[in-house]
């Protein structure tokens, strides 16, 4: 799967509220009421990521969860990244 062009990334990014590009990765920080809610979200994202065989970098800081997505074997952002980002957005 080839990486998207800068124009395609910009187009797709516009459909994902709260997400941004940082260092070539698609990132977003989600905030929850407490640590347990943050963990529940991470577990749900983990299940979806496993099904898609596409795994984000995850950073948990008490009630905040930062997800970072990039398709490393394509050397950039692909549909896999934007699809999983959309799923994470719905789960939040």
N, C-alpha and C positions, 0 to 999 in steps of 0.2 A: 504494500500500500504506500503510494508516494505521499510525501509531505505536501501540505497545502501551500499555495502561494501566499504572499503577504495580503493580497486583495481578498482571497478566499478566507483567510484567517480573520480579517477585519469584518467581512460580511457575517461570518458565523458568530464572532464575538458579540456583534450587535444583537443577537438573539438570546444571549445569556446574561441576564441582569446580575450584577455583582461580581462577575468574573473579569479578570484582566490578564494581560500578558506581562510576565516578569521573567527576564533572563531566558526568553524563548519558551517558557512554560505557561500553560494555562492555569491560573491560580485563583483561589477564593478562600476567604476566611469566613467561617460560619460561627455564630454565637448562640449558645443555648442557655437555658435557665440554670444548669448546674453540670457537674462532672458526669453524673449518671446519664443525663440526656445526651451529652456529647459522646459518651461511649456507645450509647444505643445507636446514634447516627453513624458512627464509625463502623459498627458491626453491620448495619444495613448497607452502607457503601461497600464494605468488604465483600458481602455476599454478591452484590451486583457486579463488582469488579472481577470476582472469581468466575462468575458465569460468563463474562465477556472476555475473560483471559487478558485483562488489561488492568494493571494495578497502579494506583496513584501513590505518590509520596504523601504521607499523612503525618501531621504534627499536631499533637494534642496539648493544649495549655489550659488546664482546669475546664472552663466552659467554652473554650474556643478551639475550633478545629480548622486547620489550614490544609487544603488539598492542592497538590500540584500535579499536573498531567502533561505528559509528552510521550510521543511514540519514539522511543530511543532507536529502534531498528530502522525507522524511516528518517531519522535525523531531524525531526520537527513535529509539527502538529498535524494530526490526521482526523478523520471522522471518528475514530475510536475515542479520541480525547474529548471532542465536543459531545459525543453521544453520552459518555460517562458523566461529563459535567452536567448535562441536562438531567440525567437521572438523579445525581446528587442534589441538584436544585429542587427537584420534586420531593425528594426524601426529607429535606430540611423543613 
